[in-house]
Structures are given as C-alpha cells and as structure tokens.
C-alpha cells in the first residue's frame, strides 16, 4: 500500500546490521512507487497493529502538515487558517483538530472543501465566495487568523493568507512554489500588519524535542487513539495498473482526487 513517496509493507529480509526488526514486521518506509524496496533501517517505522495500512501510508504527508503547524507555534486558543486543501493542507487541518484549534479551511474546490468539512473544519470556504472575508471574520471574532498555513503552492494563496491574517500573525509556507508573486508582499497593507513569513521543511535535528522519532511517535499515538482523523483524506483506492491514468488525472488538476492509495 503506498501514497507517493510513502509505503507500508511487510519485511521480507533484514540486514545483518539492522537492529530491532524481524521478518514479517509491518513497517512504514519513505519509498517511491514500487513493489519491493531496500531501505536504511533508520528510515523504517514499525507500525502498531491498530493503525490500518491506508492510514499509516499517509505518514510522510501527515508529518509535513504536523511540522508546518509546529513551525507556526500556535498558542492555545489561537485561530488557525489553512489555505489549500490538498493532502498537505488536510494533514495540517487534521492536527489542528487533534490539538483543539479553531480552524478555517480555504480552497477554491467545492469537492475539497467537502472533504474539509468531513474532517471537522469549523469553516470550509472558498476565497471566491462573495462573503469570504465576512465568514472568516465571523469565525475569528473579527480579528483574523493568528496563524495561516499556506499549502496551495501558489503566490495568490500567500496573498489570501496575508489578507486574512491578524496583526502580528505568522504565515507558514509549507508548499513548494514555482510561480512569482503578482502583488507586493511587503507593500500596503501588509507592511503595517507586522506579519512574520516562515518556511517549513523537514523535521528538527536528531536529539531536538520534535525530531523525526518524537514527531512520528506522537503521530502514531494520535492515529491509534483516533484523535487524528485522516480517513476522509483518502478519496481513491487503485491498483498499480491504474497509476498512469491516475497521474493523468492529477496532471489535469482533477479536484476530486485528493489522497490516492495504491494497492500492490
């Protein structure tokens, strides 16, 4: 079972220097699309039996959202908005719900906003709606978002994030960007809002409080307890023979395709 660069499978052989693993153990590995892979034992994560394959296979995706939220360092009671409701944005939303933050989910796709509602967003809204700003302000008591996570890979999404941010808010960019801005991110009215723009990529260094081991460990706990609800993210289940057609649909930007699990 696999999702992009994430795989769940059973160990068929263990190297002489690999400790803590046995043949037959079910593990997660950051592997690309393939039926069989050899990985460094430091990258393999032994999985509790209570977590289904199709949820465990989202582990890399979930951690991107987890890291982005921690990078923004929201305090209890703060307002969080997530712009972009693909798998990264939905992952961030899942952690927001698990940690109890009031959260707005933002996307231009009705299909993806419906997934956001199923995952418990307090508000799921498109910036193209005429009442978009009023809806955001109503949810956030008229002060805007204290933290915005941008997961849409578009500069206009960053502009939306800056528009809805409260004064002194943080904006975390969790998505890769290939376009250029068509607005001045340090001009009026953004300069006067005293915003902090942060980027997010990768776990903390080994030994730090939220390094890879501790961060993934918490995610596994949240999945086991049911506090991290990710099942609505999985919109398609396919076999390996259907991958070319699924990649075509993704390339064409089909909005109904969100989380795809491949059965090998």
C-alpha positions, 0 to 999 in steps of 0.5 A: 500500500503506498501514497507517493513517496510513502509505503507500508509493507511487510519485511521480507529480509533484514540486514545483518546490521539492522537492529530491532526488526524481524521478518514479517514486521509491518513497517512504514518506509519513505519509498517511491512507487514500487513493489519491493524496496531496500531501505536504511533501517533508520528510515523504517517505522514499525507500525502498531497493529491498530493503525490500518495500512491506508492510514499509516501510508499517509505518514510522510504527508501527515508529518509535513502538515504536523511540522508546518503547524509546529513551525507556526507555534500556535498558542492555545486558543489561537485561530488557525487558517489553512489555505489549500486543501490538498493532502498537505493542507488536510494533514495540517487541518487534521492536527489542528483538530487533534490539538483543539484549534479553531480552524478555517479551511480555504480552497477554491474546490467545492469537492475539497472543501467537502472533504474539509468539512468531513474532517471537522473544519469549523469553516470550509470556504472558498476565497471566491465566495462573495462573503469570504472575508465576512465568514472568516471574520465571523469565525475569528471574532473579527480579528483574523487568523493568528496563524495561516498555513499556506499549502496551495503552492501558489503566490495568490494563496500567500496573498489570501493568507496575508489578507486574512491574517491578524496583526502580528500573525505568522504565515507558514509556507509549507508548499513548494512554489514555482510561480512569482508573486503578482502583488507586493508582499511587503507593500500596503497593507501588509507592511503595517500588519507586522506579519512574520513569513516562515518556511517549513521543511523537514523535521528538527535535528536528531536529539531536538524535542520534535525530531523525526522519532518524537514527531512520528511517535506522537503521530502514531499515538494520535492515529491509534487513539483516533484523535487524528482523523485522516480517513476522509483524506483518502478519496481513491483506492487503485491498483498499480495498473491504474497509476498512469491514468491516475497521474493523468488525472492529477496532471489535469488538476482533477479536484476530486482526487485528493489522497490516492492509495495504491494497492500492490 
